[in-house]
Amino acid sequence: MIIKTYSATHYLETLKSLIHRLSPVYSRKKDLEYEYNRISAGDIGEKFVMETLEQLQLPYDFYIFHNLSLMKI
């Protein structure tokens, strides 16, 4: 059962807008582009996994939470 569905992260959308507004000669633009590509690839992977899990017909209950981080206290 999907409890929290897939959705693009707001951070990724914000980062994309920032990159487009920056000057091509800005010293950290390459770093921001690298981070955008890294996060975007992770989102594509999560979306693929979510779509695959939606198609499974497992004999037991399971729960899916997209974009959720759990921290050990």
mmCIF file of the N, C-alpha and C atoms, coordinates in Angstrom:
data_MODEL
# 
_entry.id   MODEL 
# 
loop_
_atom_site.group_PDB 
_atom_site.id 
_atom_site.type_symbol 
_atom_site.label_atom_id 
_atom_site.label_alt_id 
_atom_site.label_comp_id 
_atom_site.label_asym_id 
_atom_site.label_entity_id 
_atom_site.label_seq_id 
_atom_site.pdbx_PDB_ins_code 
_atom_site.Cartn_x 
_atom_site.Cartn_y 
_atom_site.Cartn_z 
_atom_site.occupancy 
_atom_site.B_iso_or_equiv 
_atom_site.pdbx_formal_charge 
_atom_site.auth_seq_id 
_atom_site.auth_comp_id 
_atom_site.auth_asym_id 
_atom_site.auth_atom_id 
_atom_site.pdbx_PDB_model_num 
ATOM 1   N N  . MET A 1 1  ? 0.850  -1.169  0.000   1.00 0.00 ? 1  MET A N  1 
ATOM 2   C CA . MET A 1 1  ? 0.000  0.000   0.000   1.00 0.00 ? 1  MET A CA 1 
ATOM 3   C C  . MET A 1 1  ? 0.897  1.232   0.000   1.00 0.00 ? 1  MET A C  1 
ATOM 4   N N  . ILE A 1 2  ? 0.602  2.163   -0.860  1.00 0.00 ? 2  ILE A N  1 
ATOM 5   C CA . ILE A 1 2  ? 1.378  3.391   -0.929  1.00 0.00 ? 2  ILE A CA 1 
ATOM 6   C C  . ILE A 1 2  ? 0.736  4.413   0.001   1.00 0.00 ? 2  ILE A C  1 
ATOM 7   N N  . ILE A 1 3  ? 1.460  4.796   1.033   1.00 0.00 ? 3  ILE A N  1 
ATOM 8   C CA . ILE A 1 3  ? 0.967  5.754   2.013   1.00 0.00 ? 3  ILE A CA 1 
ATOM 9   C C  . ILE A 1 3  ? 1.310  7.177   1.580   1.00 0.00 ? 3  ILE A C  1 
ATOM 10  N N  . LYS A 1 4  ? 2.553  7.382   1.177   1.00 0.00 ? 4  LYS A N  1 
ATOM 11  C CA . LYS A 1 4  ? 3.005  8.698   0.720   1.00 0.00 ? 4  LYS A CA 1 
ATOM 12  C C  . LYS A 1 4  ? 3.486  8.535   -0.717  1.00 0.00 ? 4  LYS A C  1 
ATOM 13  N N  . THR A 1 5  ? 2.761  9.097   -1.680  1.00 0.00 ? 5  THR A N  1 
ATOM 14  C CA . THR A 1 5  ? 3.062  8.888   -3.088  1.00 0.00 ? 5  THR A CA 1 
ATOM 15  C C  . THR A 1 5  ? 4.280  9.680   -3.548  1.00 0.00 ? 5  THR A C  1 
ATOM 16  N N  . TYR A 1 6  ? 4.751  9.331   -4.735  1.00 0.00 ? 6  TYR A N  1 
ATOM 17  C CA . TYR A 1 6  ? 5.904  10.003  -5.318  1.00 0.00 ? 6  TYR A CA 1 
ATOM 18  C C  . TYR A 1 6  ? 5.551  11.441  -5.680  1.00 0.00 ? 6  TYR A C  1 
ATOM 19  N N  . SER A 1 7  ? 6.469  12.347  -5.396  1.00 0.00 ? 7  SER A N  1 
ATOM 20  C CA . SER A 1 7  ? 6.354  13.738  -5.839  1.00 0.00 ? 7  SER A CA 1 
ATOM 21  C C  . SER A 1 7  ? 7.762  14.316  -5.911  1.00 0.00 ? 7  SER A C  1 
ATOM 22  N N  . ALA A 1 8  ? 7.984  15.199  -6.871  1.00 0.00 ? 8  ALA A N  1 
ATOM 23  C CA . ALA A 1 8  ? 9.296  15.814  -7.005  1.00 0.00 ? 8  ALA A CA 1 
ATOM 24  C C  . ALA A 1 8  ? 9.568  16.687  -5.785  1.00 0.00 ? 8  ALA A C  1 
ATOM 25  N N  . THR A 1 9  ? 10.816 16.743  -5.372  1.00 0.00 ? 9  THR A N  1 
ATOM 26  C CA . THR A 1 9  ? 11.162 17.537  -4.209  1.00 0.00 ? 9  THR A CA 1 
ATOM 27  C C  . THR A 1 9  ? 11.153 19.027  -4.551  1.00 0.00 ? 9  THR A C  1 
ATOM 28  N N  . HIS A 1 10 ? 10.736 19.828  -3.623  1.00 0.00 ? 10 HIS A N  1 
ATOM 29  C CA . HIS A 1 10 ? 10.718 21.279  -3.836  1.00 0.00 ? 10 HIS A CA 1 
ATOM 30  C C  . HIS A 1 10 ? 12.139 21.818  -3.951  1.00 0.00 ? 10 HIS A C  1 
ATOM 31  N N  . TYR A 1 11 ? 13.052 21.190  -3.256  1.00 0.00 ? 11 TYR A N  1 
ATOM 32  C CA . TYR A 1 11 ? 14.451 21.619  -3.300  1.00 0.00 ? 11 TYR A CA 1 
ATOM 33  C C  . TYR A 1 11 ? 14.992 21.521  -4.728  1.00 0.00 ? 11 TYR A C  1 
ATOM 34  N N  . LEU A 1 12 ? 14.634 20.448  -5.425  1.00 0.00 ? 12 LEU A N  1 
ATOM 35  C CA . LEU A 1 12 ? 15.106 20.249  -6.786  1.00 0.00 ? 12 LEU A CA 1 
ATOM 36  C C  . LEU A 1 12 ? 14.564 21.329  -7.719  1.00 0.00 ? 12 LEU A C  1 
ATOM 37  N N  . GLU A 1 13 ? 13.306 21.649  -7.572  1.00 0.00 ? 13 GLU A N  1 
ATOM 38  C CA . GLU A 1 13 ? 12.704 22.702  -8.393  1.00 0.00 ? 13 GLU A CA 1 
ATOM 39  C C  . GLU A 1 13 ? 13.366 24.050  -8.111  1.00 0.00 ? 13 GLU A C  1 
ATOM 40  N N  . THR A 1 14 ? 13.637 24.328  -6.855  1.00 0.00 ? 14 THR A N  1 
ATOM 41  C CA . THR A 1 14 ? 14.274 25.581  -6.467  1.00 0.00 ? 14 THR A CA 1 
ATOM 42  C C  . THR A 1 14 ? 15.708 25.649  -6.997  1.00 0.00 ? 14 THR A C  1 
ATOM 43  N N  . LEU A 1 15 ? 16.421 24.562  -6.902  1.00 0.00 ? 15 LEU A N  1 
ATOM 44  C CA . LEU A 1 15 ? 17.796 24.504  -7.386  1.00 0.00 ? 15 LEU A CA 1 
ATOM 45  C C  . LEU A 1 15 ? 17.847 24.732  -8.904  1.00 0.00 ? 15 LEU A C  1 
ATOM 46  N N  . LYS A 1 16 ? 16.913 24.151  -9.620  1.00 0.00 ? 16 LYS A N  1 
ATOM 47  C CA . LYS A 1 16 ? 16.848 24.342  -11.074 1.00 0.00 ? 16 LYS A CA 1 
ATOM 48  C C  . LYS A 1 16 ? 16.623 25.816  -11.418 1.00 0.00 ? 16 LYS A C  1 
ATOM 49  N N  . SER A 1 17 ? 15.722 26.458  -10.715 1.00 0.00 ? 17 SER A N  1 
ATOM 50  C CA . SER A 1 17 ? 15.463 27.880  -10.951 1.00 0.00 ? 17 SER A CA 1 
ATOM 51  C C  . SER A 1 17 ? 16.694 28.719  -10.646 1.00 0.00 ? 17 SER A C  1 
ATOM 52  N N  . LEU A 1 18 ? 17.388 28.393  -9.568  1.00 0.00 ? 18 LEU A N  1 
ATOM 53  C CA . LEU A 1 18 ? 18.587 29.130  -9.200  1.00 0.00 ? 18 LEU A CA 1 
ATOM 54  C C  . LEU A 1 18 ? 19.665 28.999  -10.267 1.00 0.00 ? 18 LEU A C  1 
ATOM 55  N N  . ILE A 1 19 ? 19.881 27.798  -10.753 1.00 0.00 ? 19 ILE A N  1 
ATOM 56  C CA . ILE A 1 19 ? 20.907 27.556  -11.762 1.00 0.00 ? 19 ILE A CA 1 
ATOM 57  C C  . ILE A 1 19 ? 20.624 28.365  -13.027 1.00 0.00 ? 19 ILE A C  1 
ATOM 58  N N  . HIS A 1 20 ? 19.370 28.435  -13.423 1.00 0.00 ? 20 HIS A N  1 
ATOM 59  C CA . HIS A 1 20 ? 19.016 29.185  -14.630 1.00 0.00 ? 20 HIS A CA 1 
ATOM 60  C C  . HIS A 1 20 ? 19.209 30.691  -14.458 1.00 0.00 ? 20 HIS A C  1 
ATOM 61  N N  . ARG A 1 21 ? 19.138 31.155  -13.247 1.00 0.00 ? 21 ARG A N  1 
ATOM 62  C CA . ARG A 1 21 ? 19.285 32.597  -13.001 1.00 0.00 ? 21 ARG A CA 1 
ATOM 63  C C  . ARG A 1 21 ? 20.732 33.039  -12.819 1.00 0.00 ? 21 ARG A C  1 
ATOM 64  N N  . LEU A 1 22 ? 21.608 32.108  -12.535 1.00 0.00 ? 22 LEU A N  1 
ATOM 65  C CA . LEU A 1 22 ? 23.006 32.454  -12.273 1.00 0.00 ? 22 LEU A CA 1 
ATOM 66  C C  . LEU A 1 22 ? 23.764 32.774  -13.561 1.00 0.00 ? 22 LEU A C  1 
ATOM 67  N N  . SER A 1 23 ? 24.761 33.609  -13.422 1.00 0.00 ? 23 SER A N  1 
ATOM 68  C CA . SER A 1 23 ? 25.651 33.948  -14.530 1.00 0.00 ? 23 SER A CA 1 
ATOM 69  C C  . SER A 1 23 ? 26.481 32.717  -14.907 1.00 0.00 ? 23 SER A C  1 
ATOM 70  N N  . PRO A 1 24 ? 26.772 32.513  -16.187 1.00 0.00 ? 24 PRO A N  1 
ATOM 71  C CA . PRO A 1 24 ? 27.591 31.361  -16.607 1.00 0.00 ? 24 PRO A CA 1 
ATOM 72  C C  . PRO A 1 24 ? 28.997 31.363  -16.010 1.00 0.00 ? 24 PRO A C  1 
ATOM 73  N N  . VAL A 1 25 ? 29.467 32.510  -15.574 1.00 0.00 ? 25 VAL A N  1 
ATOM 74  C CA . VAL A 1 25 ? 30.825 32.583  -15.016 1.00 0.00 ? 25 VAL A CA 1 
ATOM 75  C C  . VAL A 1 25 ? 30.847 32.497  -13.488 1.00 0.00 ? 25 VAL A C  1 
ATOM 76  N N  . TYR A 1 26 ? 29.703 32.300  -12.865 1.00 0.00 ? 26 TYR A N  1 
ATOM 77  C CA . TYR A 1 26 ? 29.648 32.177  -11.408 1.00 0.00 ? 26 TYR A CA 1 
ATOM 78  C C  . TYR A 1 26 ? 30.468 30.965  -10.975 1.00 0.00 ? 26 TYR A C  1 
ATOM 79  N N  . SER A 1 27 ? 31.331 31.146  -10.000 1.00 0.00 ? 27 SER A N  1 
ATOM 80  C CA . SER A 1 27 ? 32.311 30.130  -9.616  1.00 0.00 ? 27 SER A CA 1 
ATOM 81  C C  . SER A 1 27 ? 31.693 28.824  -9.101  1.00 0.00 ? 27 SER A C  1 
ATOM 82  N N  . ARG A 1 28 ? 30.537 28.866  -8.477  1.00 0.00 ? 28 ARG A N  1 
ATOM 83  C CA . ARG A 1 28 ? 29.946 27.652  -7.884  1.00 0.00 ? 28 ARG A CA 1 
ATOM 84  C C  . ARG A 1 28 ? 28.826 27.059  -8.733  1.00 0.00 ? 28 ARG A C  1 
ATOM 85  N N  . LYS A 1 29 ? 28.617 27.600  -9.933  1.00 0.00 ? 29 LYS A N  1 
ATOM 86  C CA . LYS A 1 29 ? 27.524 27.107  -10.774 1.00 0.00 ? 29 LYS A CA 1 
ATOM 87  C C  . LYS A 1 29 ? 27.700 25.622  -11.118 1.00 0.00 ? 29 LYS A C  1 
ATOM 88  N N  . LYS A 1 30 ? 28.925 25.207  -11.413 1.00 0.00 ? 30 LYS A N  1 
ATOM 89  C CA . LYS A 1 30 ? 29.188 23.796  -11.728 1.00 0.00 ? 30 LYS A CA 1 
ATOM 90  C C  . LYS A 1 30 ? 28.840 22.889  -10.541 1.00 0.00 ? 30 LYS A C  1 
ATOM 91  N N  . ASP A 1 31 ? 29.155 23.338  -9.326  1.00 0.00 ? 31 ASP A N  1 
ATOM 92  C CA . ASP A 1 31 ? 28.822 22.562  -8.133  1.00 0.00 ? 31 ASP A CA 1 
ATOM 93  C C  . ASP A 1 31 ? 27.314 22.407  -7.986  1.00 0.00 ? 31 ASP A C  1 
ATOM 94  N N  . LEU A 1 32 ? 26.583 23.484  -8.236  1.00 0.00 ? 32 LEU A N  1 
ATOM 95  C CA . LEU A 1 32 ? 25.123 23.439  -8.140  1.00 0.00 ? 32 LEU A CA 1 
ATOM 96  C C  . LEU A 1 32 ? 24.527 22.554  -9.222  1.00 0.00 ? 32 LEU A C  1 
ATOM 97  N N  . GLU A 1 33 ? 25.089 22.593  -10.420 1.00 0.00 ? 33 GLU A N  1 
ATOM 98  C CA . GLU A 1 33 ? 24.614 21.726  -11.506 1.00 0.00 ? 33 GLU A CA 1 
ATOM 99  C C  . GLU A 1 33 ? 24.865 20.260  -11.172 1.00 0.00 ? 33 GLU A C  1 
ATOM 100 N N  . TYR A 1 34 ? 26.029 19.975  -10.575 1.00 0.00 ? 34 TYR A N  1 
ATOM 101 C CA . TYR A 1 34 ? 26.339 18.609  -10.155 1.00 0.00 ? 34 TYR A CA 1 
ATOM 102 C C  . TYR A 1 34 ? 25.346 18.125  -9.106  1.00 0.00 ? 34 TYR A C  1 
ATOM 103 N N  . GLU A 1 35 ? 25.053 18.967  -8.131  1.00 0.00 ? 35 GLU A N  1 
ATOM 104 C CA . GLU A 1 35 ? 24.090 18.602  -7.088  1.00 0.00 ? 35 GLU A CA 1 
ATOM 105 C C  . GLU A 1 35 ? 22.699 18.381  -7.679  1.00 0.00 ? 35 GLU A C  1 
ATOM 106 N N  . TYR A 1 36 ? 22.301 19.259  -8.606  1.00 0.00 ? 36 TYR A N  1 
ATOM 107 C CA . TYR A 1 36 ? 20.997 19.106  -9.267  1.00 0.00 ? 36 TYR A CA 1 
ATOM 108 C C  . TYR A 1 36 ? 20.923 17.763  -9.997  1.00 0.00 ? 36 TYR A C  1 
ATOM 109 N N  . ASN A 1 37 ? 21.963 17.430  -10.751 1.00 0.00 ? 37 ASN A N  1 
ATOM 110 C CA . ASN A 1 37 ? 21.968 16.167  -11.505 1.00 0.00 ? 37 ASN A CA 1 
ATOM 111 C C  . ASN A 1 37 ? 21.957 14.962  -10.575 1.00 0.00 ? 37 ASN A C  1 
ATOM 112 N N  . ARG A 1 38 ? 22.673 15.050  -9.465  1.00 0.00 ? 38 ARG A N  1 
ATOM 113 C CA . ARG A 1 38 ? 22.723 13.945  -8.494  1.00 0.00 ? 38 ARG A CA 1 
ATOM 114 C C  . ARG A 1 38 ? 21.348 13.707  -7.862  1.00 0.00 ? 38 ARG A C  1 
ATOM 115 N N  . ILE A 1 39 ? 20.704 14.783  -7.448  1.00 0.00 ? 39 ILE A N  1 
ATOM 116 C CA . ILE A 1 39 ? 19.394 14.661  -6.813  1.00 0.00 ? 39 ILE A CA 1 
ATOM 117 C C  . ILE A 1 39 ? 18.341 14.226  -7.832  1.00 0.00 ? 39 ILE A C  1 
ATOM 118 N N  . SER A 1 40 ? 18.444 14.753  -9.038  1.00 0.00 ? 40 SER A N  1 
ATOM 119 C CA . SER A 1 40 ? 17.507 14.385  -10.100 1.00 0.00 ? 40 SER A CA 1 
ATOM 120 C C  . SER A 1 40 ? 17.603 12.892  -10.415 1.00 0.00 ? 40 SER A C  1 
ATOM 121 N N  . ALA A 1 41 ? 18.818 12.364  -10.486 1.00 0.00 ? 41 ALA A N  1 
ATOM 122 C CA . ALA A 1 41 ? 19.014 10.934  -10.735 1.00 0.00 ? 41 ALA A CA 1 
ATOM 123 C C  . ALA A 1 41 ? 18.404 10.103  -9.611  1.00 0.00 ? 41 ALA A C  1 
ATOM 124 N N  . GLY A 1 42 ? 18.561 10.553  -8.384  1.00 0.00 ? 42 GLY A N  1 
ATOM 125 C CA . GLY A 1 42 ? 17.959 9.846   -7.249  1.00 0.00 ? 42 GLY A CA 1 
ATOM 126 C C  . GLY A 1 42 ? 16.445 9.843   -7.316  1.00 0.00 ? 42 GLY A C  1 
ATOM 127 N N  . ASP A 1 43 ? 15.859 10.972  -7.725  1.00 0.00 ? 43 ASP A N  1 
ATOM 128 C CA . ASP A 1 43 ? 14.402 11.047  -7.858  1.00 0.00 ? 43 ASP A CA 1 
ATOM 129 C C  . ASP A 1 43 ? 13.900 10.120  -8.961  1.00 0.00 ? 43 ASP A C  1 
ATOM 130 N N  . ILE A 1 44 ? 14.637 10.057  -10.074 1.00 0.00 ? 44 ILE A N  1 
ATOM 131 C CA . ILE A 1 44 ? 14.248 9.158   -11.162 1.00 0.00 ? 44 ILE A CA 1 
ATOM 132 C C  . ILE A 1 44 ? 14.283 7.711   -10.682 1.00 0.00 ? 44 ILE A C  1 
ATOM 133 N N  . GLY A 1 45 ? 15.320 7.364   -9.918  1.00 0.00 ? 45 GLY A N  1 
ATOM 134 C CA . GLY A 1 45 ? 15.423 6.014   -9.364  1.00 0.00 ? 45 GLY A CA 1 
ATOM 135 C C  . GLY A 1 45 ? 14.289 5.695   -8.407  1.00 0.00 ? 45 GLY A C  1 
ATOM 136 N N  . GLU A 1 46 ? 13.944 6.647   -7.549  1.00 0.00 ? 46 GLU A N  1 
ATOM 137 C CA . GLU A 1 46 ? 12.841 6.428   -6.602  1.00 0.00 ? 46 GLU A CA 1 
ATOM 138 C C  . GLU A 1 46 ? 11.512 6.272   -7.348  1.00 0.00 ? 46 GLU A C  1 
ATOM 139 N N  . LYS A 1 47 ? 11.325 7.068   -8.375  1.00 0.00 ? 47 LYS A N  1 
ATOM 140 C CA . LYS A 1 47 ? 10.085 6.976   -9.160  1.00 0.00 ? 47 LYS A CA 1 
ATOM 141 C C  . LYS A 1 47 ? 9.982  5.605   -9.825  1.00 0.00 ? 47 LYS A C  1 
ATOM 142 N N  . PHE A 1 48 ? 11.082 5.110   -10.360 1.00 0.00 ? 48 PHE A N  1 
ATOM 143 C CA . PHE A 1 48 ? 11.098 3.792   -10.988 1.00 0.00 ? 48 PHE A CA 1 
ATOM 144 C C  . PHE A 1 48 ? 10.765 2.699   -9.974  1.00 0.00 ? 48 PHE A C  1 
ATOM 145 N N  . VAL A 1 49 ? 11.370 2.777   -8.796  1.00 0.00 ? 49 VAL A N  1 
ATOM 146 C CA . VAL A 1 49 ? 11.106 1.779   -7.749  1.00 0.00 ? 49 VAL A CA 1 
ATOM 147 C C  . VAL A 1 49 ? 9.641  1.838   -7.324  1.00 0.00 ? 49 VAL A C  1 
ATOM 148 N N  . MET A 1 50 ? 9.098  3.051   -7.161  1.00 0.00 ? 50 MET A N  1 
ATOM 149 C CA . MET A 1 50 ? 7.694  3.195   -6.769  1.00 0.00 ? 50 MET A CA 1 
ATOM 150 C C  . MET A 1 50 ? 6.766  2.567   -7.804  1.00 0.00 ? 50 MET A C  1 
ATOM 151 N N  . GLU A 1 51 ? 7.027  2.813   -9.079  1.00 0.00 ? 51 GLU A N  1 
ATOM 152 C CA . GLU A 1 51 ? 6.190  2.248   -10.134 1.00 0.00 ? 51 GLU A CA 1 
ATOM 153 C C  . GLU A 1 51 ? 6.281  0.726   -10.155 1.00 0.00 ? 51 GLU A C  1 
ATOM 154 N N  . THR A 1 52 ? 7.476  0.198   -9.911  1.00 0.00 ? 52 THR A N  1 
ATOM 155 C CA . THR A 1 52 ? 7.655  -1.253  -9.871  1.00 0.00 ? 52 THR A CA 1 
ATOM 156 C C  . THR A 1 52 ? 6.916  -1.856  -8.678  1.00 0.00 ? 52 THR A C  1 
ATOM 157 N N  . LEU A 1 53 ? 7.017  -1.232  -7.512  1.00 0.00 ? 53 LEU A N  1 
ATOM 158 C CA . LEU A 1 53 ? 6.348  -1.751  -6.323  1.00 0.00 ? 53 LEU A CA 1 
ATOM 159 C C  . LEU A 1 53 ? 4.824  -1.684  -6.451  1.00 0.00 ? 53 LEU A C  1 
ATOM 160 N N  . GLU A 1 54 ? 4.320  -0.680  -7.177  1.00 0.00 ? 54 GLU A N  1 
ATOM 161 C CA . GLU A 1 54 ? 2.872  -0.576  -7.370  1.00 0.00 ? 54 GLU A CA 1 
ATOM 162 C C  . GLU A 1 54 ? 2.323  -1.772  -8.141  1.00 0.00 ? 54 GLU A C  1 
ATOM 163 N N  . GLN A 1 55 ? 3.136  -2.385  -8.983  1.00 0.00 ? 55 GLN A N  1 
ATOM 164 C CA . GLN A 1 55 ? 2.688  -3.488  -9.819  1.00 0.00 ? 55 GLN A CA 1 
ATOM 165 C C  . GLN A 1 55 ? 2.776  -4.841  -9.129  1.00 0.00 ? 55 GLN A C  1 
ATOM 166 N N  . LEU A 1 56 ? 3.441  -4.909  -7.996  1.00 0.00 ? 56 LEU A N  1 
ATOM 167 C CA . LEU A 1 56 ? 3.604  -6.180  -7.288  1.00 0.00 ? 56 LEU A CA 1 
ATOM 168 C C  . LEU A 1 56 ? 2.300  -6.631  -6.650  1.00 0.00 ? 56 LEU A C  1 
ATOM 169 N N  . GLN A 1 57 ? 2.089  -7.909  -6.660  1.00 0.00 ? 57 GLN A N  1 
ATOM 170 C CA . GLN A 1 57 ? 0.940  -8.512  -5.986  1.00 0.00 ? 57 GLN A CA 1 
ATOM 171 C C  . GLN A 1 57 ? 1.473  -9.417  -4.873  1.00 0.00 ? 57 GLN A C  1 
ATOM 172 N N  . LEU A 1 58 ? 1.914  -8.800  -3.789  1.00 0.00 ? 58 LEU A N  1 
ATOM 173 C CA . LEU A 1 58 ? 2.495  -9.562  -2.692  1.00 0.00 ? 58 LEU A CA 1 
ATOM 174 C C  . LEU A 1 58 ? 1.409  -10.136 -1.789  1.00 0.00 ? 58 LEU A C  1 
ATOM 175 N N  . PRO A 1 59 ? 1.668  -11.294 -1.181  1.00 0.00 ? 59 PRO A N  1 
ATOM 176 C CA . PRO A 1 59 ? 0.655  -11.942 -0.334  1.00 0.00 ? 59 PRO A CA 1 
ATOM 177 C C  . PRO A 1 59 ? 0.552  -11.335 1.069   1.00 0.00 ? 59 PRO A C  1 
ATOM 178 N N  . TYR A 1 60 ? 1.289  -10.296 1.338   1.00 0.00 ? 60 TYR A N  1 
ATOM 179 C CA . TYR A 1 60 ? 1.255  -9.674  2.660   1.00 0.00 ? 60 TYR A CA 1 
ATOM 180 C C  . TYR A 1 60 ? 1.180  -8.159  2.505   1.00 0.00 ? 60 TYR A C  1 
ATOM 181 N N  . ASP A 1 61 ? 0.828  -7.491  3.578   1.00 0.00 ? 61 ASP A N  1 
ATOM 182 C CA . ASP A 1 61 ? 0.714  -6.035  3.558   1.00 0.00 ? 61 ASP A CA 1 
ATOM 183 C C  . ASP A 1 61 ? 2.088  -5.389  3.634   1.00 0.00 ? 61 ASP A C  1 
ATOM 184 N N  . PHE A 1 62 ? 2.255  -4.325  2.905   1.00 0.00 ? 62 PHE A N  1 
ATOM 185 C CA . PHE A 1 62 ? 3.473  -3.528  2.979   1.00 0.00 ? 62 PHE A CA 1 
ATOM 186 C C  . PHE A 1 62 ? 3.091  -2.070  2.799   1.00 0.00 ? 62 PHE A C  1 
ATOM 187 N N  . TYR A 1 63 ? 3.947  -1.183  3.292   1.00 0.00 ? 63 TYR A N  1 
ATOM 188 C CA . TYR A 1 63 ? 3.667  0.251   3.241   1.00 0.00 ? 63 TYR A CA 1 
ATOM 189 C C  . TYR A 1 63 ? 4.846  0.974   2.596   1.00 0.00 ? 63 TYR A C  1 
ATOM 190 N N  . ILE A 1 64 ? 4.546  1.912   1.718   1.00 0.00 ? 64 ILE A N  1 
ATOM 191 C CA . ILE A 1 64 ? 5.570  2.660   1.005   1.00 0.00 ? 64 ILE A CA 1 
ATOM 192 C C  . ILE A 1 64 ? 5.432  4.133   1.349   1.00 0.00 ? 64 ILE A C  1 
ATOM 193 N N  . PHE A 1 65 ? 6.549  4.731   1.748   1.00 0.00 ? 65 PHE A N  1 
ATOM 194 C CA . PHE A 1 65 ? 6.604  6.159   2.047   1.00 0.00 ? 65 PHE A CA 1 
ATOM 195 C C  . PHE A 1 65 ? 7.695  6.772   1.178   1.00 0.00 ? 65 PHE A C  1 
ATOM 196 N N  . HIS A 1 66 ? 7.320  7.543   0.199   1.00 0.00 ? 66 HIS A N  1 
ATOM 197 C CA . HIS A 1 66 ? 8.301  8.178   -0.682  1.00 0.00 ? 66 HIS A CA 1 
ATOM 198 C C  . HIS A 1 66 ? 8.917  9.399   -0.001  1.00 0.00 ? 66 HIS A C  1 
ATOM 199 N N  . ASN A 1 67 ? 10.218 9.594   -0.261  1.00 0.00 ? 67 ASN A N  1 
ATOM 200 C CA . ASN A 1 67 ? 10.942 10.791  0.198   1.00 0.00 ? 67 ASN A CA 1 
ATOM 201 C C  . ASN A 1 67 ? 10.840 10.973  1.718   1.00 0.00 ? 67 ASN A C  1 
ATOM 202 N N  . LEU A 1 68 ? 11.130 9.915   2.430   1.00 0.00 ? 68 LEU A N  1 
ATOM 203 C CA . LEU A 1 68 ? 11.072 9.944   3.884   1.00 0.00 ? 68 LEU A CA 1 
ATOM 204 C C  . LEU A 1 68 ? 12.425 9.518   4.434   1.00 0.00 ? 68 LEU A C  1 
ATOM 205 N N  . SER A 1 69 ? 12.976 10.316  5.307   1.00 0.00 ? 69 SER A N  1 
ATOM 206 C CA . SER A 1 69 ? 14.260 9.986   5.925   1.00 0.00 ? 69 SER A CA 1 
ATOM 207 C C  . SER A 1 69 ? 14.030 9.664   7.396   1.00 0.00 ? 69 SER A C  1 
ATOM 208 N N  . LEU A 1 70 ? 14.581 8.553   7.812   1.00 0.00 ? 70 LEU A N  1 
ATOM 209 C CA . LEU A 1 70 ? 14.491 8.144   9.210   1.00 0.00 ? 70 LEU A CA 1 
ATOM 210 C C  . LEU A 1 70 ? 15.853 8.296   9.843   1.00 0.00 ? 70 LEU A C  1 
ATOM 211 N N  . MET A 1 71 ? 15.883 8.886   11.012  1.00 0.00 ? 71 MET A N  1 
ATOM 212 C CA . MET A 1 71 ? 17.153 9.110   11.698  1.00 0.00 ? 71 MET A CA 1 
ATOM 213 C C  . MET A 1 71 ? 17.203 8.272   12.977  1.00 0.00 ? 71 MET A C  1 
ATOM 214 N N  . LYS A 1 72 ? 18.358 7.713   13.232  1.00 0.00 ? 72 LYS A N  1 
ATOM 215 C CA . LYS A 1 72 ? 18.563 6.968   14.470  1.00 0.00 ? 72 LYS A CA 1 
ATOM 216 C C  . LYS A 1 72 ? 18.876 7.970   15.569  1.00 0.00 ? 72 LYS A C  1 
ATOM 217 N N  . ILE A 1 73 ? 18.194 7.836   16.679  1.00 0.00 ? 73 ILE A N  1 
ATOM 218 C CA . ILE A 1 73 ? 18.393 8.762   17.798  1.00 0.00 ? 73 ILE A CA 1 
ATOM 219 C C  . ILE A 1 73 ? 19.334 8.161   18.792  1.00 0.00 ? 73 ILE A C  1 
# 
